[in-house]
Amino acid sequence: MRPALLIIDMVSAFDFPEAAALRASVMAAARDIRRLREHFHRRGYPVIYANDNFANWRADFNELVALARASGGIGKAVVDLIPPSPEDYFILKPKHSAFLATALPVLLAKLAVERVYLAGMTADSCVMATAVDANAREYAVRVVSGAVAGMAAVKRRALSLIVDAKIGDVVTTNAAMRQVA
């Protein structure tokens, strides 16, 4: 099965109320995402940034990256750690799921993707919504636990729900890298 890595909502100014509480989780996820992204790149598999447009309907993806970098703090740290490269794809999403009102289904079809590895933030919101929608579209779903940010207890519950509801599998970063040969 041809895989793709979806990096969800990691390009941000992190100017929302919970950002400080999520900082350690976001940075840990970003480090694992970097490893995954490099692994996918080396094997020639697609990496797709699926990012909230923060209701900024006139901004494109490069502008969001520039805003995150200019915000300093965690936004800059994350973008510096996992900057989009020219070989990566991107989509802007208006709501939680990377599938809702985006070109993601068409892009995945054009790339002949059958399995999606989900990383990003947060486990209980945008990652969960994307996992549910990917499952409904009959993709094989893998949520990479170390590459997903969230408040610890809420993240554990969300990841458990993904497995218990048979939405997808939850795998470690190392397991994902072994699966993507």
N, C-alpha and C positions, 0 to 999 in steps of 0.2 A: 504494500500500500504506500503510495507516494505521500509523504508527510509535508506539512508546513508548520512553521512556528508563528503563532499570533501573539504579539506583544501588545497588551491591552492597557491603555491609559497611563503609560509611564512618562509621557511628555506632558509636563504640567508645571505651573508656577507653584503648586502646592500651597495655595493661599486660602484653603478652606479650613474650617475650625478644627478638624481632627488631624490635620497634617502633622503637627508636632508629635502627637501620640503614635502616629504611624511611621515616623522617621526611621527607626531601627529596622522595622519590617520591610520598608520600601528599599532601604539600602542593601539589606541582605538579599532581597528578591532581585535587585538590579545586578548584583554580583553574579548570581546564578544565571540570570538572563544573558549576561555577557558571555558566559561559558557556552550556554545553549546556542546563542546566535553564532558564535564562532564555529561551533560544531556543525550547524546547519550550513553555514557558508562553505566550509571545507568540503562538504559533501554535495554541494550544488543544489540544495533544497531551498525553497522560498522562505523568506522571513517577511512578515507583514506587520507593520505597526498599525494598530486599530485604535484610534485616539478620539476622545471626546473633543468636540469643537468648542466647548464651553460657551455655547450660544453666540459665538463670535462668527457670524455667518459670512463675514467678508474675509476672514483669514484663511490662508492655505496652510498646509502642513509645515512648510519651511518657516512660515511666520510663527506658528506655535512653538517650534523648536527654538527660534530666536527669543521668543517671550520667556520660555522656560529658562533658557541660559541667562537672560538678562535679569531674571528674578533673583538670582543669587541663591544661596542656601541649598536646600535639598533639590529644587528644580534644576539648578545648574549642575549639581553633583551627579544627578541621575543622567542628564543628557550628556555630560562629559564621559560618564562610564559606559553608556550604551547609545552613542550617537548613531542616528540612522546613516547607513552607507548608501552609495549610489546603486548598489545591487538590491537593496531592500524595496519593498512595496509599502504603500501606506493608503489607508482609507480614513476618512473623517466620519465619525458617527454622531448623530444628534441625541441619542439616548443610550441606555445601558448596554444592550446587545450590539456586538459588532456586525450582526446580520441585519438589524432593523433599519430599513430605509438607507442601505448602503449598497455599494457595488461588490461587496465581499463574495456573495454567491457566484457571481459571474467571474470574478477573478479566480476563485478557487477552481471553478470548472475549466477555465482557460489553462490553468496550471496543472490540471489533471490531479488535483489533491483529493485524497480519500481519508486521510487521517490528520487531525489538527491537534497540535500541542499548544495548550493555553498557558500563558504566563502574564503577570502584570498585577493590576489592582482593581478592585479589591475582591477577595475570595467570595464574599457574600453579596456582591453587587454585580459589577460589570463582568467579572469572570464567570460567575454563576449564570447570569443571563445569556452570555455567549455560549456557555456549555450546553444549556438547555436548547437553545436554538440550533446549535450544531448537531446535537443528537436528533432533534426533530427533522433535520435535513439528511439524516442517515450518514453523517460523518462518524468515523471512529474518533472518540474524544479522549484525550489524555490531558489531565490537568497536572502540571508540574509543581508539586507542593513547595519545594524550596524556592521556586521562581514566582511565587504568588504572595502578594502582600496582604495584610489584614491584621486586625486586632486578634491576638492569639486565640482566645476562647471562641470568638465568632468565626475565625478562620477554620478552626478544627471542626466546628459544627457544619459549616458550609461544605468542607471537603468530605465529611462523612455523609452528608445528604447527597452529594454527587454520586458517591458509590452506592449508598443504600437505595436510591431511586433509580439506579442503573442508567444514569445519565452518561457516565463515562468512567474511566479508570483514573485514579490518582496515583502518580508515580513520582519517585524522587528524580532529582536532576541527573544523577548517575544512571539510573534505570532508563530515563528518556534517551540519554546519549547512547546507551547500549542498543536500544531499540531502533535508533536512527543510524543505520549502518551505511 
